[in-house]
Amino acid sequence: MIRAVVIDVDDTLCLTEAVCFELENEVLARIGRAPMSRAVHLSTWGEPLLEAMPRRSPGLDLAAFESAYRVVLREYVTAGLLDVIAPENLRTLDELAAAGRSLMLLTSRTETEMAHLMAPDHALADRLAAVYHAGNMRFRKPDARAFDELLAATGLEPRQCLYVGDSPGDAQAANGAGLRFVACMQSGVRRRADFGAHRVDAFIDAFPELTTTVARLEGTTPEPVESRAGASGGGAGVTPH
């Protein structure tokens, strides 16, 4: 049985690339920088924010950007512009739970960036068994060891877990740890061909397809784990965008 469904946040549980592009350009404007192009943002999407920003805005003062970013981030969250979880996605979580699956989030975001999603009055509060982020994991995706804390805390075997994400780095981490992997293509940022170097147990075009997909995959056996020490996703960063 697939006992745990582990879910990425960005462009999986909620669609974020487009709004993050706007948010980060607002930050650049506030510190007197020219906006980046959407093409540059897309080409670096999935990287830790402070690693990506020097390419998105060459010559950027990272300290000034980070300070302004925290202010704008709070404004976007308060205004309901960022991390909006569609009602149908919440229903999907309920369906998975009703089928006996434990639900968890695993993201490379920092604890600060996850604080609003982990608030006791958030819609996710009663739906999640645990949330793993850069603040309580020693390693970050695409390193397969990003799942170490989750597996140790739950006592689950990798074959009992399934990870849902949107990027090849998500697939690499799940493959290396021995978890099944489902690629969510809803954002349109990735193409199926982007996952060619990795095992993908299923593709879904929208998050609500996950309920039937997990049921269909149950009982299949993942490929043997070759290595759990994949390429590190480390490095300083605020947001994995």
PEQUI-V224937 format. One line per field, one symbol per residue. ss: DSSP state (A for helix, B for strand, O for the rest). psi: psi as a letter, one per 40 degrees, with the letter a starting at -180 (. if undefined). burial: I if it has 24 or more other ideal C-beta (glycine too) atoms within 12 Angstrom, else O. A space follows every 50 residues. Layout:
ss=???
psi=???
burial=???
//
This chain:
ss=OOOBBBBOOBOOOBOOAAAAAAAAAAAAAAOOOOOOOAAAAAAAOOOOAA AAAAAAOOOOOAAAAAAAAAAAAAAAAAOOOOOOOOAAAAAAAAAAAAOO OBBBBBOOOOAAAAOOOOOOOOOOOOOOOBBBOOOOOOOOOOOAAAAAAA AAAAOOOAAABBBBBOOAAAAAAAAAAOOBBBBBOOOOOOOAAAAOOOOO OBBBOOAAAAAAAAAAAOOOOOOOOOOOOOOOOOOOOOOOO
psi=ihdhhhhichfcdiheddddddddddddddefiiiiiddddddeheihde ddddddghehhdddddddddddddddddefdifhhiddddddddddddee hhhiihieiiddeeddeeieeidedeehdihhadeeidiiiehdededdd ddddeiideeihhhaeidddddddddeeiihhhheddediidddedeihh diiieideedddddddeheihiiihdhefihifaiiidhf.
burial=OIIIIIIIIIIIIIIIIIIIIIIIIIIIOOIOIOOIOOOOIIOIIIIIII IIIOOIIOOIOIOOIIOIIIOIIOOIIOOOOIIOIOOOIIOIIOIIIOOO IIIIIIIIIIOOIIOIIIOOOOIIOOIIIIIIIIOIIOIIIIIIIIIIII IOOOOIOIIIIIIIIIIIIIIIIIIIIIIIIIIIIIIOIIOOOIIOOIII IIIIOOIIIIIOIIOOIIOOOIOOOOOIOIOOIOOOIIIII
//
